Amino acid sequence: MSAASFKVRGRLDSAGPEKEGTVTIDRSSGRVLVRPKGSRTTYETTLSRLATWTCQNGFANKPNGAQED
């Protein structure tokens, strides 16, 4: 398997304005790495943990454009 990399923009280090960075997903290990541009720090998690966090924090897309109450 291979790794997929994506350029992203966001508040990647929780401080200051949005900045550019890279998200890398290693398909074979299920690891997700985020590295803010110009930083030596990398943030790492698993696809499993990311999926759980996304569901638990209410990032659901409602079918047919339905609005949440």
Helices and strands as residue ranges (DSSP letters): E 3-10, E 19-26, E 31-36, E 43-46, H 47-56, G 63-65
